[in-house]
Amino acid sequence: MSKHESTGDRSPASARMSLRGLHERPRAKVLIIGGGINGVGTFRDLALQGVDVALVERGDYCQGASGASSHMIHGGIRYLENGEFRLVKESVTERNRLLRLAPHYVKPLKTTIPIFSTFSGVLAAPLRFLTHKQQGTPRERGAFLIKIGLSLYDSFSRDGGNVPRHEFKGRARALQELPDLNPGVKYTATYFDASVHNPERLTLDVLQDGQKAAFGKDTARAANYVGVTGIGDDGVQLRDELTGETFSFNADVIVNTTGAWVDLTNTALGSPSLFMGGTKGSHIVLDHPALLDACNGSEIFFEHTDGRIVLIYPMGDRVLVGTTDTRADMAEDAICTDEEITYFFDLIKHVFPGITITRESIVYSFAGVRPLPRDDAENPGFVSRDYRIERSERVISGSNVPVLSLVGGKWTTFRALSEHMTNDVLAILGHNRTVSTAKLPIGGGADFPNTGSDEQAWITRHVSGDLDQARVEGLLTRYGTRATEVIAYLTAGEDRVLHSTRELSLREVEFMVRHEQIGHLIDVLIRRTSLAFRGMVTAELVTELAQALAGPLGWDTGRTAQEITHAHEVLQRFHGLPVQSPIS
Ligand SMILES: Cc1cc2nc3c(=O)[nH]c(=O)nc-3n(C[C@H](O)[C@H](O)[C@H](O)COP(=O)(O)OP(=O)(O)OC[C@H]3O[C@@H](n4cnc5c(N)ncnc54)[C@H](O)[C@@H]3O)c2cc1C
């Protein structure tokens, strides 16, 4: 994520439908500021209730913390030691729901904890329940403590019915299953959580569900690359981040879901707050077959020597390693540093001492700031992960306007949080809830084939003409069952796959431009596809994709060249990719 990605660009005006919608009617009942998963989730819920809602995001959707997470949809077993039972219970319930409602992106995740001692940490943990503070140096969490935690976790999981209970293994069986593990291991504990494979696309699905709920009306409007910059005599000041143009907007209620930027947004709205105390976390993505094999299909979730909980996580044919937790300075960009990379290599060595990693194996890196509540905990890992909604009032265009600020809010709990936020807004507006999101499938998760053989049958049914098995499988992975809309578009005209990747075609790029609010070339590389995450971006791809976007987006040669340079800069500065000479 990067605030840099969304600023500094003053390229020619684009005829963005989404933006035009806000211009034409510059008011709504509710204005949501921030298009991360929590803002977008609230947008969907309000739109489903028939409320006139508008959302603005100053960068691309899911560009903030939501695009920088560890990709876990989890109950947060470790929050038990903070005494956050409510949060863990809600998280486990939501995890089970998302497995059912968004099966195209949210998949079960086998998780293994290697344990190196039996009793450590048992004394420190209850103290933390009481004081919410880390006492002195972190102590390793021993088998006994982990057993208690996992048993509680299982009891919270019961409603799901589809998540197996945890299992403990002794040293010999553990090493049989994971032979590369540190031989000092005493036990392993294995349990199931969930992972979100494509958080950026899931965010987009949630957004589009909201837009579809108001189909044919203009009561659910959302625009990316539109930021809130302040407040004026005529209302909230919005700025088109692609052109620099500003305009005013009014609403009866404002929802501030700008994550780690919540205080800065409130300051821009003229009512400064001190709610937030974000921490930065980084990750690296490795192309390392030996490490992938060592994980044997399980996320390895463990306590590093400094007491931090870290993960080594196989995702497809890549391995995600994270994460750090340091106090963040919002004036600086969040970037994965050299020091953090050394830390990651060190933690891999701790668990798999026989595996050597070099920097050449890193194909991508990313960092983000967790929108945590302000807290004086010595160890940022123990700051509460729960959320709350703060209400204040602001006089805007002569009226008292309630401003609801979200403090905290994990990916996992976005649906429940959005429900709470929506209920608060409905109470202010005097409306009743008419639709529950608790059982509503999300986007391309609707009717998603739920076994491997059903998936194969779905793919075979959609193979035709130029769309071979691999291409249809790629589309199902990227869009879930929304792939049917994409396939209909692809087959309605002449098409060809790009020369630089077989994963994208010219008409698919055109489909994205029409339906997915592309502001910059980088949006496609990072957030509409996972090409950057998987280390598949080449100079040829950047150039060819820019040329494919230029026609549908009306970019001239100068703008196209600017986009190519911008994409290379973002990939290099924020994602650690080597400098590449743009191909013209
Ligand atoms: C390293 C890391 C690992 C994590 N791992 C997990 C995990 O495994 N599981 C989990 O459940 N959670 C995880 N989280 C937490 C989770 O990602 C976040 O809590 C969640 O994504 C927050 O979403 P949000 O919508 O509230 O904020 P964000 O996603 O940060 O969205 C806020 C948006 O507001 C926009 N914005 C800011 N100012 C303005 C303005 N003035 N005008 C318009 N828009 C503005 C920003 O551009 C941004 O897109 C992790 C977070 C981090 C950083």
The ligand as a MOL file (V3000), in Angstrom:
LIG
                    3D

  0  0  0     0  0            999 V3000
M  V30 BEGIN CTAB
M  V30 COUNTS 53 58 0 0 0
M  V30 BEGIN ATOM
M  V30 1 C 0.6880 -6.1120 8.2450 0
M  V30 2 C -0.7690 -6.3570 8.4850 0
M  V30 3 C -1.2320 -7.6620 8.6280 0
M  V30 4 C -2.5900 -7.8930 8.8610 0
M  V30 5 N -3.0470 -9.1690 8.8700 0
M  V30 6 C -4.3660 -9.4100 9.0360 0
M  V30 7 C -4.8670 -10.7230 8.9340 0
M  V30 8 O -4.1370 -11.6680 8.6440 0
M  V30 9 N -6.1900 -10.8990 9.1570 0
M  V30 10 C -7.0320 -9.8730 9.4550 0
M  V30 11 O -8.2160 -10.1210 9.6860 0
M  V30 12 N -6.5850 -8.6030 9.5100 0
M  V30 13 C -5.2880 -8.3510 9.2890 0
M  V30 14 N -4.8160 -7.0780 9.3000 0
M  V30 15 C -5.7320 -5.9840 9.6250 0
M  V30 16 C -6.5820 -5.5740 8.4320 0
M  V30 17 O -5.8660 -5.6440 7.2270 0
M  V30 18 C -7.0550 -4.1530 8.6250 0
M  V30 19 O -7.4690 -3.9420 9.9410 0
M  V30 20 C -8.2260 -3.8250 7.6900 0
M  V30 21 O -7.8680 -4.1510 6.3690 0
M  V30 22 C -8.5750 -2.3770 7.8230 0
M  V30 23 O -9.4680 -2.0210 6.8130 0
M  V30 24 P -10.0320 -0.5470 6.7410 0
M  V30 25 O -10.9870 -0.5080 5.6090 0
M  V30 26 O -10.5540 -0.1420 8.0580 0
M  V30 27 O -8.7360 0.3630 6.4890 0
M  V30 28 P -7.8440 0.5080 5.1730 0
M  V30 29 O -7.8120 -0.7330 4.3700 0
M  V30 30 O -6.5310 1.0710 5.5740 0
M  V30 31 O -8.6450 1.5670 4.3120 0
M  V30 32 C -8.6570 2.9330 4.6020 0
M  V30 33 C -8.7170 3.6640 3.2620 0
M  V30 34 O -8.9630 5.0360 3.4810 0
M  V30 35 C -8.3490 5.7530 2.4320 0
M  V30 36 N -8.2120 7.1560 2.8080 0
M  V30 37 C -7.3820 7.6820 3.7420 0
M  V30 38 N -7.5670 9.0080 3.8270 0
M  V30 39 C -8.5280 9.3310 2.9160 0
M  V30 40 C -9.1480 10.5510 2.5410 0
M  V30 41 N -8.8030 11.7140 3.0970 0
M  V30 42 N -10.1040 10.5230 1.5700 0
M  V30 43 C -10.4590 9.3340 0.9940 0
M  V30 44 N -9.8950 8.1470 1.3230 0
M  V30 45 C -8.9520 8.1520 2.2680 0
M  V30 46 C -7.0140 5.0420 2.2650 0
M  V30 47 O -6.4490 5.2940 0.9890 0
M  V30 48 C -7.4070 3.5970 2.4870 0
M  V30 49 O -7.6330 2.8930 1.2730 0
M  V30 50 C -3.4790 -6.7960 8.9990 0
M  V30 51 C -3.0130 -5.4950 8.8130 0
M  V30 52 C -1.6850 -5.2730 8.5260 0
M  V30 53 C -1.2110 -3.8800 8.2620 0
M  V30 END ATOM
M  V30 BEGIN BOND
M  V30 1 1 1 2
M  V30 2 1 2 3
M  V30 3 2 2 52
M  V30 4 2 3 4
M  V30 5 1 4 5
M  V30 6 1 4 50
M  V30 7 2 5 6
M  V30 8 1 6 7
M  V30 9 1 6 13
M  V30 10 2 7 8
M  V30 11 1 7 9
M  V30 12 1 9 10
M  V30 13 2 10 11
M  V30 14 1 10 12
M  V30 15 2 12 13
M  V30 16 1 13 14
M  V30 17 1 14 15
M  V30 18 1 14 50
M  V30 19 1 15 16
M  V30 20 1 16 17
M  V30 21 1 16 18
M  V30 22 1 18 19
M  V30 23 1 18 20
M  V30 24 1 20 21
M  V30 25 1 20 22
M  V30 26 1 22 23
M  V30 27 1 23 24
M  V30 28 2 24 25
M  V30 29 1 24 26
M  V30 30 1 24 27
M  V30 31 1 27 28
M  V30 32 2 28 29
M  V30 33 1 28 30
M  V30 34 1 28 31
M  V30 35 1 31 32
M  V30 36 1 32 33
M  V30 37 1 33 34
M  V30 38 1 33 48
M  V30 39 1 34 35
M  V30 40 1 35 36
M  V30 41 1 35 46
M  V30 42 1 36 37
M  V30 43 1 36 45
M  V30 44 2 37 38
M  V30 45 1 38 39
M  V30 46 1 39 40
M  V30 47 2 39 45
M  V30 48 1 40 41
M  V30 49 2 40 42
M  V30 50 1 42 43
M  V30 51 2 43 44
M  V30 52 1 44 45
M  V30 53 1 46 47
M  V30 54 1 46 48
M  V30 55 1 48 49
M  V30 56 2 50 51
M  V30 57 1 51 52
M  V30 58 1 52 53
M  V30 END BOND
M  V30 END CTAB
M  END
